[in-house]
Amino acid sequence: MYSQGTKGLSRRKSWVLTRIQELIAWADREICMEPDEFAHRRGWTVTRTGFASRRYRDPRFDQLKIVTRVPEEVS
């Protein structure tokens, strides 16, 4: 009987961990697919902030200016 020792166990753990991470990433994409597509079609930026969590931002907000009131002239 041949034993791989801890090296084989380490490889299996690494493989399992990689598969779990891939499944989590896939689930995250599936959950947020529709809102992400909606945002991208409108030109918004999408920032992933965690599992199934996003921050959506319309870059036009950067173009908004505060309107200052001009005093009316009294004649």
mmCIF file as gemmi writes it, N, C-alpha and C atoms, coordinates in Angstrom:
data_model
loop_
_atom_site.group_PDB
_atom_site.id
_atom_site.type_symbol
_atom_site.label_atom_id
_atom_site.label_alt_id
_atom_site.label_comp_id
_atom_site.label_asym_id
_atom_site.label_entity_id
_atom_site.label_seq_id
_atom_site.pdbx_PDB_ins_code
_atom_site.Cartn_x
_atom_site.Cartn_y
_atom_site.Cartn_z
_atom_site.occupancy
_atom_site.B_iso_or_equiv
_atom_site.pdbx_formal_charge
_atom_site.auth_seq_id
_atom_site.auth_asym_id
_atom_site.pdbx_PDB_model_num
ATOM 1 N N . MET Axp A 1 ? 0.849 -1.174 0 1 0 ? 1 A 1
ATOM 2 C CA . MET Axp A 1 ? 0 0 0 1 0 ? 1 A 1
ATOM 3 C C . MET Axp A 1 ? 0.899 1.243 0 1 0 ? 1 A 1
ATOM 4 N N . TYR Axp A 2 ? 0.578 2.172 -0.862 1 0 ? 2 A 1
ATOM 5 C CA . TYR Axp A 2 ? 1.359 3.389 -1.005 1 0 ? 2 A 1
ATOM 6 C C . TYR Axp A 2 ? 0.624 4.548 -0.342 1 0 ? 2 A 1
ATOM 7 N N . SER Axp A 3 ? 1.309 5.301 0.453 1 0 ? 3 A 1
ATOM 8 C CA . SER Axp A 3 ? 0.715 6.445 1.127 1 0 ? 3 A 1
ATOM 9 C C . SER Axp A 3 ? 1.32 7.729 0.563 1 0 ? 3 A 1
ATOM 10 N N . GLN Axp A 4 ? 0.474 8.663 0.241 1 0 ? 4 A 1
ATOM 11 C CA . GLN Axp A 4 ? 0.965 9.941 -0.268 1 0 ? 4 A 1
ATOM 12 C C . GLN Axp A 4 ? 1.364 10.881 0.853 1 0 ? 4 A 1
ATOM 13 N N . GLY Axp A 5 ? 1.02 10.54 2.045 1 0 ? 5 A 1
ATOM 14 C CA . GLY Axp A 5 ? 1.368 11.387 3.175 1 0 ? 5 A 1
ATOM 15 C C . GLY Axp A 5 ? 0.533 12.651 3.185 1 0 ? 5 A 1
ATOM 16 N N . THR Axp A 6 ? 1.079 13.704 3.753 1 0 ? 6 A 1
ATOM 17 C CA . THR Axp A 6 ? 0.326 14.956 3.865 1 0 ? 6 A 1
ATOM 18 C C . THR Axp A 6 ? 0.31 15.741 2.564 1 0 ? 6 A 1
ATOM 19 N N . LYS Axp A 7 ? 1.227 15.434 1.658 1 0 ? 7 A 1
ATOM 20 C CA . LYS Axp A 7 ? 1.279 16.16 0.391 1 0 ? 7 A 1
ATOM 21 C C . LYS Axp A 7 ? -0.004 15.937 -0.418 1 0 ? 7 A 1
ATOM 22 N N . GLY Axp A 8 ? -0.463 14.689 -0.504 1 0 ? 8 A 1
ATOM 23 C CA . GLY Axp A 8 ? -1.686 14.377 -1.233 1 0 ? 8 A 1
ATOM 24 C C . GLY Axp A 8 ? -2.905 14.99 -0.572 1 0 ? 8 A 1
ATOM 25 N N . LEU Axp A 9 ? -2.945 14.973 0.751 1 0 ? 9 A 1
ATOM 26 C CA . LEU Axp A 9 ? -4.055 15.563 1.498 1 0 ? 9 A 1
ATOM 27 C C . LEU Axp A 9 ? -4.099 17.065 1.268 1 0 ? 9 A 1
ATOM 28 N N . SER Axp A 10 ? -2.956 17.69 1.24 1 0 ? 10 A 1
ATOM 29 C CA . SER Axp A 10 ? -2.874 19.128 1.009 1 0 ? 10 A 1
ATOM 30 C C . SER Axp A 10 ? -3.4 19.484 -0.375 1 0 ? 10 A 1
ATOM 31 N N . ARG Axp A 11 ? -3.057 18.667 -1.369 1 0 ? 11 A 1
ATOM 32 C CA . ARG Axp A 11 ? -3.541 18.922 -2.724 1 0 ? 11 A 1
ATOM 33 C C . ARG Axp A 11 ? -5.053 18.793 -2.799 1 0 ? 11 A 1
ATOM 34 N N . ARG Axp A 12 ? -5.607 17.772 -2.134 1 0 ? 12 A 1
ATOM 35 C CA . ARG Axp A 12 ? -7.053 17.58 -2.139 1 0 ? 12 A 1
ATOM 36 C C . ARG Axp A 12 ? -7.764 18.734 -1.451 1 0 ? 12 A 1
ATOM 37 N N . LYS Axp A 13 ? -7.218 19.205 -0.341 1 0 ? 13 A 1
ATOM 38 C CA . LYS Axp A 13 ? -7.805 20.344 0.366 1 0 ? 13 A 1
ATOM 39 C C . LYS Axp A 13 ? -7.774 21.58 -0.519 1 0 ? 13 A 1
ATOM 40 N N . SER Axp A 14 ? -6.666 21.772 -1.198 1 0 ? 14 A 1
ATOM 41 C CA . SER Axp A 14 ? -6.534 22.912 -2.09 1 0 ? 14 A 1
ATOM 42 C C . SER Axp A 14 ? -7.557 22.828 -3.227 1 0 ? 14 A 1
ATOM 43 N N . TRP Axp A 15 ? -7.735 21.632 -3.781 1 0 ? 15 A 1
ATOM 44 C CA . TRP Axp A 15 ? -8.687 21.428 -4.869 1 0 ? 15 A 1
ATOM 45 C C . TRP Axp A 15 ? -10.114 21.699 -4.393 1 0 ? 15 A 1
ATOM 46 N N . VAL Axp A 16 ? -10.456 21.188 -3.218 1 0 ? 16 A 1
ATOM 47 C CA . VAL Axp A 16 ? -11.793 21.393 -2.652 1 0 ? 16 A 1
ATOM 48 C C . VAL Axp A 16 ? -12.02 22.87 -2.369 1 0 ? 16 A 1
ATOM 49 N N . LEU Axp A 17 ? -11.035 23.533 -1.785 1 0 ? 17 A 1
ATOM 50 C CA . LEU Axp A 17 ? -11.152 24.959 -1.491 1 0 ? 17 A 1
ATOM 51 C C . LEU Axp A 17 ? -11.344 25.764 -2.774 1 0 ? 17 A 1
ATOM 52 N N . THR Axp A 18 ? -10.61 25.425 -3.82 1 0 ? 18 A 1
ATOM 53 C CA . THR Axp A 18 ? -10.75 26.106 -5.107 1 0 ? 18 A 1
ATOM 54 C C . THR Axp A 18 ? -12.151 25.915 -5.661 1 0 ? 18 A 1
ATOM 55 N N . ARG Axp A 19 ? -12.674 24.698 -5.605 1 0 ? 19 A 1
ATOM 56 C CA . ARG Axp A 19 ? -14.025 24.42 -6.11 1 0 ? 19 A 1
ATOM 57 C C . ARG Axp A 19 ? -15.073 25.19 -5.318 1 0 ? 19 A 1
ATOM 58 N N . ILE Axp A 20 ? -14.919 25.251 -4 1 0 ? 20 A 1
ATOM 59 C CA . ILE Axp A 20 ? -15.87 25.996 -3.163 1 0 ? 20 A 1
ATOM 60 C C . ILE Axp A 20 ? -15.844 27.479 -3.524 1 0 ? 20 A 1
ATOM 61 N N . GLN Axp A 21 ? -14.654 28.035 -3.716 1 0 ? 21 A 1
ATOM 62 C CA . GLN Axp A 21 ? -14.538 29.444 -4.093 1 0 ? 21 A 1
ATOM 63 C C . GLN Axp A 21 ? -15.176 29.701 -5.45 1 0 ? 21 A 1
ATOM 64 N N . GLU Axp A 22 ? -15.008 28.775 -6.387 1 0 ? 22 A 1
ATOM 65 C CA . GLU Axp A 22 ? -15.633 28.92 -7.698 1 0 ? 22 A 1
ATOM 66 C C . GLU Axp A 22 ? -17.153 28.875 -7.594 1 0 ? 22 A 1
ATOM 67 N N . LEU Axp A 23 ? -17.685 27.985 -6.754 1 0 ? 23 A 1
ATOM 68 C CA . LEU Axp A 23 ? -19.137 27.913 -6.567 1 0 ? 23 A 1
ATOM 69 C C . LEU Axp A 23 ? -19.694 29.181 -5.924 1 0 ? 23 A 1
ATOM 70 N N . ILE Axp A 24 ? -18.971 29.732 -4.975 1 0 ? 24 A 1
ATOM 71 C CA . ILE Axp A 24 ? -19.402 30.979 -4.335 1 0 ? 24 A 1
ATOM 72 C C . ILE Axp A 24 ? -19.399 32.112 -5.355 1 0 ? 24 A 1
ATOM 73 N N . ALA Axp A 25 ? -18.348 32.205 -6.17 1 0 ? 25 A 1
ATOM 74 C CA . ALA Axp A 25 ? -18.279 33.25 -7.195 1 0 ? 25 A 1
ATOM 75 C C . ALA Axp A 25 ? -19.408 33.08 -8.209 1 0 ? 25 A 1
ATOM 76 N N . TRP Axp A 26 ? -19.701 31.839 -8.599 1 0 ? 26 A 1
ATOM 77 C CA . TRP Axp A 26 ? -20.789 31.583 -9.541 1 0 ? 26 A 1
ATOM 78 C C . TRP Axp A 26 ? -22.132 32.014 -8.942 1 0 ? 26 A 1
ATOM 79 N N . ALA Axp A 27 ? -22.384 31.643 -7.678 1 0 ? 27 A 1
ATOM 80 C CA . ALA Axp A 27 ? -23.63 32.014 -7.012 1 0 ? 27 A 1
ATOM 81 C C . ALA Axp A 27 ? -23.764 33.529 -6.916 1 0 ? 27 A 1
ATOM 82 N N . ASP Axp A 28 ? -22.674 34.211 -6.61 1 0 ? 28 A 1
ATOM 83 C CA . ASP Axp A 28 ? -22.675 35.673 -6.517 1 0 ? 28 A 1
ATOM 84 C C . ASP Axp A 28 ? -23.068 36.294 -7.855 1 0 ? 28 A 1
ATOM 85 N N . ARG Axp A 29 ? -22.472 35.797 -8.946 1 0 ? 29 A 1
ATOM 86 C CA . ARG Axp A 29 ? -22.805 36.324 -10.278 1 0 ? 29 A 1
ATOM 87 C C . ARG Axp A 29 ? -24.26 36.046 -10.638 1 0 ? 29 A 1
ATOM 88 N N . GLU Axp A 30 ? -24.747 34.853 -10.336 1 0 ? 30 A 1
ATOM 89 C CA . GLU Axp A 30 ? -26.125 34.487 -10.661 1 0 ? 30 A 1
ATOM 90 C C . GLU Axp A 30 ? -27.126 35.35 -9.899 1 0 ? 30 A 1
ATOM 91 N N . ILE Axp A 31 ? -26.858 35.596 -8.626 1 0 ? 31 A 1
ATOM 92 C CA . ILE Axp A 31 ? -27.77 36.385 -7.802 1 0 ? 31 A 1
ATOM 93 C C . ILE Axp A 31 ? -27.859 37.821 -8.3 1 0 ? 31 A 1
ATOM 94 N N . CYS Axp A 32 ? -26.743 38.399 -8.699 1 0 ? 32 A 1
ATOM 95 C CA . CYS Axp A 32 ? -26.695 39.816 -9.067 1 0 ? 32 A 1
ATOM 96 C C . CYS Axp A 32 ? -26.734 40.06 -10.573 1 0 ? 32 A 1
ATOM 97 N N . MET Axp A 33 ? -26.991 39.037 -11.372 1 0 ? 33 A 1
ATOM 98 C CA . MET Axp A 33 ? -26.91 39.18 -12.822 1 0 ? 33 A 1
ATOM 99 C C . MET Axp A 33 ? -27.881 40.232 -13.373 1 0 ? 33 A 1
ATOM 100 N N . GLU Axp A 34 ? -29.149 40.16 -13.001 1 0 ? 34 A 1
ATOM 101 C CA . GLU Axp A 34 ? -30.136 41.095 -13.548 1 0 ? 34 A 1
ATOM 102 C C . GLU Axp A 34 ? -29.859 42.544 -13.146 1 0 ? 34 A 1
ATOM 103 N N . PRO Axp A 35 ? -29.645 42.845 -11.857 1 0 ? 35 A 1
ATOM 104 C CA . PRO Axp A 35 ? -29.349 44.234 -11.503 1 0 ? 35 A 1
ATOM 105 C C . PRO Axp A 35 ? -28.062 44.752 -12.15 1 0 ? 35 A 1
ATOM 106 N N . ASP Axp A 36 ? -27.049 43.882 -12.275 1 0 ? 36 A 1
ATOM 107 C CA . ASP Axp A 36 ? -25.801 44.298 -12.913 1 0 ? 36 A 1
ATOM 108 C C . ASP Axp A 36 ? -26.029 44.645 -14.388 1 0 ? 36 A 1
ATOM 109 N N . GLU Axp A 37 ? -26.788 43.815 -15.097 1 0 ? 37 A 1
ATOM 110 C CA . GLU Axp A 37 ? -27.072 44.089 -16.503 1 0 ? 37 A 1
ATOM 111 C C . GLU Axp A 37 ? -27.867 45.385 -16.646 1 0 ? 37 A 1
ATOM 112 N N . PHE Axp A 38 ? -28.842 45.591 -15.782 1 0 ? 38 A 1
ATOM 113 C CA . PHE Axp A 38 ? -29.636 46.82 -15.788 1 0 ? 38 A 1
ATOM 114 C C . PHE Axp A 38 ? -28.728 48.035 -15.637 1 0 ? 38 A 1
ATOM 115 N N . ALA Axp A 39 ? -27.815 47.968 -14.673 1 0 ? 39 A 1
ATOM 116 C CA . ALA Axp A 39 ? -26.904 49.084 -14.415 1 0 ? 39 A 1
ATOM 117 C C . ALA Axp A 39 ? -25.956 49.314 -15.585 1 0 ? 39 A 1
ATOM 118 N N . HIS Axp A 40 ? -25.415 48.257 -16.145 1 0 ? 40 A 1
ATOM 119 C CA . HIS Axp A 40 ? -24.478 48.404 -17.262 1 0 ? 40 A 1
ATOM 120 C C . HIS Axp A 40 ? -25.161 48.989 -18.489 1 0 ? 40 A 1
ATOM 121 N N . ARG Axp A 41 ? -26.408 48.599 -18.746 1 0 ? 41 A 1
ATOM 122 C CA . ARG Axp A 41 ? -27.141 49.157 -19.9 1 0 ? 41 A 1
ATOM 123 C C . ARG Axp A 41 ? -27.334 50.659 -19.765 1 0 ? 41 A 1
ATOM 124 N N . ARG Axp A 42 ? -27.424 51.141 -18.544 1 0 ? 42 A 1
ATOM 125 C CA . ARG Axp A 42 ? -27.624 52.573 -18.309 1 0 ? 42 A 1
ATOM 126 C C . ARG Axp A 42 ? -26.319 53.333 -18.108 1 0 ? 42 A 1
ATOM 127 N N . GLY Axp A 43 ? -25.202 52.634 -18.184 1 0 ? 43 A 1
ATOM 128 C CA . GLY Axp A 43 ? -23.903 53.286 -18.065 1 0 ? 43 A 1
ATOM 129 C C . GLY Axp A 43 ? -23.471 53.536 -16.631 1 0 ? 43 A 1
ATOM 130 N N . TRP Axp A 44 ? -24.084 52.879 -15.682 1 0 ? 44 A 1
ATOM 131 C CA . TRP Axp A 44 ? -23.718 53.055 -14.282 1 0 ? 44 A 1
ATOM 132 C C . TRP Axp A 44 ? -22.465 52.246 -13.971 1 0 ? 44 A 1
ATOM 133 N N . THR Axp A 45 ? -21.788 52.635 -12.915 1 0 ? 45 A 1
ATOM 134 C CA . THR Axp A 45 ? -20.654 51.846 -12.45 1 0 ? 45 A 1
ATOM 135 C C . THR Axp A 45 ? -21.159 50.852 -11.409 1 0 ? 45 A 1
ATOM 136 N N . VAL Axp A 46 ? -20.586 49.672 -11.418 1 0 ? 46 A 1
ATOM 137 C CA . VAL Axp A 46 ? -20.973 48.617 -10.483 1 0 ? 46 A 1
ATOM 138 C C . VAL Axp A 46 ? -19.732 48.23 -9.692 1 0 ? 46 A 1
ATOM 139 N N . THR Axp A 47 ? -19.829 48.322 -8.376 1 0 ? 47 A 1
ATOM 140 C CA . THR Axp A 47 ? -18.728 47.95 -7.501 1 0 ? 47 A 1
ATOM 141 C C . THR Axp A 47 ? -19.193 46.81 -6.607 1 0 ? 47 A 1
ATOM 142 N N . ARG Axp A 48 ? -18.477 45.707 -6.657 1 0 ? 48 A 1
ATOM 143 C CA . ARG Axp A 48 ? -18.805 44.566 -5.802 1 0 ? 48 A 1
ATOM 144 C C . ARG Axp A 48 ? -18.311 44.87 -4.403 1 0 ? 48 A 1
ATOM 145 N N . THR Axp A 49 ? -19.222 44.806 -3.426 1 0 ? 49 A 1
ATOM 146 C CA . THR Axp A 49 ? -18.851 45.136 -2.049 1 0 ? 49 A 1
ATOM 147 C C . THR Axp A 49 ? -18.879 43.927 -1.126 1 0 ? 49 A 1
ATOM 148 N N . GLY Axp A 50 ? -19.24 42.777 -1.633 1 0 ? 50 A 1
ATOM 149 C CA . GLY Axp A 50 ? -19.293 41.559 -0.835 1 0 ? 50 A 1
ATOM 150 C C . GLY Axp A 50 ? -20.14 40.531 -1.543 1 0 ? 50 A 1
ATOM 151 N N . PHE Axp A 51 ? -20.419 39.42 -0.867 1 0 ? 51 A 1
ATOM 152 C CA . PHE Axp A 51 ? -21.226 38.376 -1.488 1 0 ? 51 A 1
ATOM 153 C C . PHE Axp A 51 ? -22.639 38.882 -1.719 1 0 ? 51 A 1
ATOM 154 N N . ALA Axp A 52 ? -23.062 38.857 -2.978 1 0 ? 52 A 1
ATOM 155 C CA . ALA Axp A 52 ? -24.402 39.289 -3.383 1 0 ? 52 A 1
ATOM 156 C C . ALA Axp A 52 ? -24.675 40.724 -2.963 1 0 ? 52 A 1
ATOM 157 N N . SER Axp A 53 ? -23.653 41.537 -2.937 1 0 ? 53 A 1
ATOM 158 C CA . SER Axp A 53 ? -23.769 42.926 -2.53 1 0 ? 53 A 1
ATOM 159 C C . SER Axp A 53 ? -23.032 43.797 -3.537 1 0 ? 53 A 1
ATOM 160 N N . ARG Axp A 54 ? -23.709 44.809 -4.026 1 0 ? 54 A 1
ATOM 161 C CA . ARG Axp A 54 ? -23.129 45.702 -5.026 1 0 ? 54 A 1
ATOM 162 C C . ARG Axp A 54 ? -23.424 47.154 -4.666 1 0 ? 54 A 1
ATOM 163 N N . ARG Axp A 55 ? -22.616 48.05 -5.2 1 0 ? 55 A 1
ATOM 164 C CA . ARG Axp A 55 ? -22.874 49.484 -5.112 1 0 ? 55 A 1
ATOM 165 C C . ARG Axp A 55 ? -23.02 49.977 -6.553 1 0 ? 55 A 1
ATOM 166 N N . TYR Axp A 56 ? -24.172 50.558 -6.844 1 0 ? 56 A 1
ATOM 167 C CA . TYR Axp A 56 ? -24.447 51.065 -8.184 1 0 ? 56 A 1
ATOM 168 C C . TYR Axp A 56 ? -24.397 52.587 -8.138 1 0 ? 56 A 1
ATOM 169 N N . ARG Axp A 57 ? -23.744 53.157 -9.153 1 0 ? 57 A 1
ATOM 170 C CA . ARG Axp A 57 ? -23.61 54.616 -9.17 1 0 ? 57 A 1
ATOM 171 C C . ARG Axp A 57 ? -23.738 55.136 -10.585 1 0 ? 57 A 1
ATOM 172 N N . ASP Axp A 58 ? -24.57 56.155 -10.718 1 0 ? 58 A 1
ATOM 173 C CA . ASP Axp A 58 ? -24.729 56.823 -11.999 1 0 ? 58 A 1
ATOM 174 C C . ASP Axp A 58 ? -23.683 57.933 -12.076 1 0 ? 58 A 1
ATOM 175 N N . PRO Axp A 59 ? -22.745 57.866 -13.04 1 0 ? 59 A 1
ATOM 176 C CA . PRO Axp A 59 ? -21.681 58.874 -13.102 1 0 ? 59 A 1
ATOM 177 C C . PRO Axp A 59 ? -22.191 60.282 -13.392 1 0 ? 59 A 1
ATOM 178 N N . ARG Axp A 60 ? -23.434 60.408 -13.84 1 0 ? 60 A 1
ATOM 179 C CA . ARG Axp A 60 ? -23.982 61.753 -14.092 1 0 ? 60 A 1
ATOM 180 C C . ARG Axp A 60 ? -24.116 62.547 -12.804 1 0 ? 60 A 1
ATOM 181 N N . PHE Axp A 61 ? -24.153 61.877 -11.652 1 0 ? 61 A 1
ATOM 182 C CA . PHE Axp A 61 ? -24.244 62.606 -10.387 1 0 ? 61 A 1
ATOM 183 C C . PHE Axp A 61 ? -23.02 63.508 -10.19 1 0 ? 61 A 1
ATOM 184 N N . ASP Axp A 62 ? -21.892 63.136 -10.775 1 0 ? 62 A 1
ATOM 185 C CA . ASP Axp A 62 ? -20.686 63.957 -10.662 1 0 ? 62 A 1
ATOM 186 C C . ASP Axp A 62 ? -20.807 65.252 -11.445 1 0 ? 62 A 1
ATOM 187 N N . GLN Axp A 63 ? -21.737 65.308 -12.399 1 0 ? 63 A 1
ATOM 188 C CA . GLN Axp A 63 ? -21.895 66.484 -13.239 1 0 ? 63 A 1
ATOM 189 C C . GLN Axp A 63 ? -22.879 67.498 -12.658 1 0 ? 63 A 1
ATOM 190 N N . LEU Axp A 64 ? -23.595 67.119 -11.614 1 0 ? 64 A 1
ATOM 191 C CA . LEU Axp A 64 ? -24.572 68.023 -11.022 1 0 ? 64 A 1
ATOM 192 C C . LEU Axp A 64 ? -23.869 69.171 -10.318 1 0 ? 64 A 1
ATOM 193 N N . LYS Axp A 65 ? -24.452 70.344 -10.429 1 0 ? 65 A 1
ATOM 194 C CA . LYS Axp A 65 ? -23.895 71.527 -9.777 1 0 ? 65 A 1
ATOM 195 C C . LYS Axp A 65 ? -24.952 72.13 -8.869 1 0 ? 65 A 1
ATOM 196 N N . ILE Axp A 66 ? -24.5 72.784 -7.841 1 0 ? 66 A 1
ATOM 197 C CA . ILE Axp A 66 ? -25.424 73.492 -6.953 1 0 ? 66 A 1
ATOM 198 C C . ILE Axp A 66 ? -25.75 74.83 -7.602 1 0 ? 66 A 1
ATOM 199 N N . VAL Axp A 67 ? -27.018 75.065 -7.748 1 0 ? 67 A 1
ATOM 200 C CA . VAL Axp A 67 ? -27.457 76.306 -8.378 1 0 ? 67 A 1
ATOM 201 C C . VAL Axp A 67 ? -27.468 77.399 -7.316 1 0 ? 67 A 1
ATOM 202 N N . THR Axp A 68 ? -26.774 78.502 -7.619 1 0 ? 68 A 1
ATOM 203 C CA . THR Axp A 68 ? -26.773 79.619 -6.687 1 0 ? 68 A 1
ATOM 204 C C . THR Axp A 68 ? -27.839 80.609 -7.137 1 0 ? 68 A 1
ATOM 205 N N . ARG Axp A 69 ? -28.541 81.15 -6.183 1 0 ? 69 A 1
ATOM 206 C CA . ARG Axp A 69 ? -29.6 82.106 -6.508 1 0 ? 69 A 1
ATOM 207 C C . ARG Axp A 69 ? -28.969 83.466 -6.807 1 0 ? 69 A 1
ATOM 208 N N . VAL Axp A 70 ? -29.448 84.046 -7.857 1 0 ? 70 A 1
ATOM 209 C CA . VAL Axp A 70 ? -28.993 85.378 -8.232 1 0 ? 70 A 1
ATOM 210 C C . VAL Axp A 70 ? -30.006 86.374 -7.658 1 0 ? 70 A 1
ATOM 211 N N . PRO Axp A 71 ? -29.509 87.34 -6.873 1 0 ? 71 A 1
ATOM 212 C CA . PRO Axp A 71 ? -30.478 88.303 -6.297 1 0 ? 71 A 1
ATOM 213 C C . PRO Axp A 71 ? -31.143 89.129 -7.411 1 0 ? 71 A 1
ATOM 214 N N . GLU Axp A 72 ? -32.443 89.321 -7.256 1 0 ? 72 A 1
ATOM 215 C CA . GLU Axp A 72 ? -33.186 90.096 -8.254 1 0 ? 72 A 1
ATOM 216 C C . GLU Axp A 72 ? -32.873 91.581 -8.073 1 0 ? 72 A 1
ATOM 217 N N . GLU Axp A 73 ? -32.832 92.271 -9.206 1 0 ? 73 A 1
ATOM 218 C CA . GLU Axp A 73 ? -32.597 93.719 -9.149 1 0 ? 73 A 1
ATOM 219 C C . GLU Axp A 73 ? -33.922 94.43 -8.899 1 0 ? 73 A 1
ATOM 220 N N . VAL Axp A 74 ? -33.903 95.369 -8.009 1 0 ? 74 A 1
ATOM 221 C CA . VAL Axp A 74 ? -35.108 96.163 -7.724 1 0 ? 74 A 1
ATOM 222 C C . VAL Axp A 74 ? -34.939 97.505 -8.405 1 0 ? 74 A 1
ATOM 223 N N . SER Axp A 75 ? -35.927 97.883 -9.202 1 0 ? 75 A 1
ATOM 224 C CA . SER Axp A 75 ? -35.805 99.179 -9.869 1 0 ? 75 A 1
ATOM 225 C C . SER Axp A 75 ? -36.863 100.138 -9.413 1 0 ? 75 A 1
